[in-house]
Amino acid sequence: MASQHPAGAGTRARRYRSPRREQQARVTRAQIIAAAARRFLARGYAGTTMRAVAADAGVALPTVELVFGTKAKLLKAVIDVAIAGDDEPVPMLEREWARQAESVAGAAGFAAVCAGQLAESARRAAGLTLVALEAARTDPDIAAVAAQLMAQRQVMAAWIVDGLRRRSRLRDGIGHAAAVDTVWALMDPALFCRLTRDRHWSPARFRDFFADAILRLLLSVPGRQPNAVGQSPELS
């Protein structure tokens, strides 16, 4: 007797999504990330264990290992959330702040938006990033994470420089690579930590410093407007 169901219909398991279960998974992930952030900042990378993070988060150790895998991947997730300010899978340069920066016509306004985002991200993530960079000297697993963080910083620095060049022109004698190196150095989490911790700067003061520094160090005329077609003479 022929089947009344289409061929193969009974061979595929029907997918079932539970909003409640997904929400609980997000809550658990957030608890683990928050607990791990506190541990990494207080004890460093070597002094933090997955078991201790699990205990602080109120979950079982296998849960932490299932969600994040290794301690290195856990720290990377903690840093990513700290940089972005949330756990949404949206790249930094596709977020609202980047769209806002792109919509600004002048170099000074563009720099201000970038500096605001950088200071806010650094406030949450600079200390954690330093934990990863310090551990990378002796731990190959976290060294790979540190390399990813450096690559992300390189991409962000280049994006900022390209945005400035579309709105103004670089100073004579400063090429694109040198400009990227300058922004990259100013984005160093160690600089943010030294100024905000040791010199007692507020994040707002660092924000203003960063915006002013990249304009003064890189542009021939800080805040100069682009020409009629939206490019500096150097790019046209």
N, C-alpha and C positions, 0 to 999 in steps of 0.2 A: 504494500500500500504506500502510495506516494506521500511524502511529508507535506503537511499544510504550511510549513514555515519555509522561507527562502533559504536557499543553500547556504550553509555556514552560519545561519543565524544563531543556532544553539551552541556554536563552538566558541563564541566570543563572550567573555564575562562582561556584563554591563558595568560600566564605571559608575561609582557612586561617590559624590562629593558631600561631605558633611560640613556645613558652615561652622557649626559648633566645634567640631574637631579641629578644623583649620584655625579658628580663633584661639583655641587652647594651645595649639602648636606655636602660634605667634607669641602668645603670652609666655610660654615656657622658654622660647628662644630669647625673648627680651629679658627674662629673669636671669638666664645664664649669662648673657652678654653684660648685663649690669654688674652681676657678681664678679665676673672675670675682670672687668675694667677696674673695679676696686682692688682686687687681688694683685693684678699686674702693676698698678701704680704703687701699692704699698710694699710688695715683696719682690718686684722685678720679675723677669721671665723665669730665671732658674728657680726662684723661690716660690713660684706658683705651681700647684699641681692640679690636674684635672679633678682629682678626688676632692680637694679643698673647694674648688669652684662649685662642684656639684653640691657639696654640703651647704655652702653659702646660698646657693640658689634654691635649696630645698628640693632637689631632684636626685635621682639615682645616677651614679657614675656612668652606667651604660647609656643613659639618656644623653648626657653631654657628648659621649663618644659617638653616638649614632647621629646626632645633629651636626657636629663639627669635625669629627674624625680625630685630628691631632691637636696638640696644644698650639702648634704654629698656626694652623688654620683658624683656631679659635681666636688667637690674638689678631690675626688679619681681619677677621669678621668684626671684632671689637673696634679696631681702628677705622674700618670702613664706615661703621655706624656712627662713630664719633665724628668723622670728617663730614659726613652727609647730614647728620642730625636725625636720621631715621633709618629704618631697615628696608626701605623700598628699593627694588632693583632698578634704579634709574641712575645712569652715569652722571657724574658731576656736571659735565659740560652740556647735558641735555635737561638740566633743571631750570627752574624759573629764574634764579639769579643770573644764569648765563644768558637767558633770553633777554632779561632786563638790561644787562651790560651791552649786548649786541645792539639794542635799540637806541642807545645813547649816541649822539652825534659827535660830541667833543671828547678829546683824549682825557681831560681832567675828570669828566663825568664817568667815563669808562673805567678809569683807574680807581675812582672812589667806590664804584660797585664791586670791583674785583677785590679791593682792599677790605671792604666790609665783610665779604664772604670769607676771605682768607683769615681775618682776625677771629671771626666766629668759629670757623672750623678748627683753627689752632687752639682756641680756648678749650675746646673739648678733646682734641686729638694730639696736641704737640707732645705732652708727657708720655702718652702711650706709644707714639712713634719713636721717641727716644729709647723707650724700653726695648723695642724691636731692634733698633740700630745698635744698641749696646750689646744685646745678646747675639747679634749676627757675627760678632767677632769670633765666637767659639762654637756656635751651634749651626750646622749646615742647613737644618730645616728652617730655622727662622731667617737664615741668610737669604734664602730664596724669597721669603716674604719681604725682607728689607729691599731686595732688588726690585720687586714689584712696586714698592712704595717710592723708590727713587725714580723709576720709570714714569710713574703717575705724576710725580712732581715735575719731571722734565716736560711732559705733555702739557701740563698746566702753565708752566713758565713760557713755553713756546706760544701757547694760545693767547696769553696776555700780551706778549710782544707783538704778535701778528695783529691783535686788536688795536694796539697803540699805533702801529705803522699804517693801518688803514685810516687813522684819524689825524695823523701828524707825520713828522719825519724824524728819523734818528739823528742824533748829533753826528757831526763829521768825525770820521775815524772809528765809529762804532758800527760794526756789522751785526748781522742778525744773530750769529752764534754768540758773540760777546754780550749782546743784549739779553739773550736767553740765560747765559751764565749769571748775569747780574741779578735778574729776577729770581732765578733758581737759588742763589745765595741768600737773597732777602727772604725767601720762603722757608729757610732752614728752621725746623722746629726748635733747634737749640737756641737760635737767636730770639725767638718768641719767648722761650722759657727764661732765658737770661734777663731779658728786659722786663718781663712781667713779674718774675719772682725775685731776682737779685736786685733789680733797679726799681721795682715796685711800680712799673707802668701799668696802666689799665689797658684792657684790650682795645678800647676806643683810641687811646693814645698811640698804640701800635698801628692800628688801622690808618690813622692820619699820617703817621711816619712812613708807612709803606707806600701809600698813595703819593705822597710828596716826593719820596726817594726815587721811585721809578720814573716820575715825570722829570725831575731835575737831572738824574743820571743818564737818562736815555734820549730825551728829546731835545732837538735844537732850540725849540721854543716851547716850554712846558705848557700844555693845554692848548696848543695851536690847533685851529680848526682845519679840516681837510679841504681840498679844492672842490670845484663844482661837481666833479664826478665821484666824489667820495674817497679819493685816493690822494696820498701825498705825492708831490712831484717826483719823489724818489721811486715810487711804484708805478707811475704812469708811463 
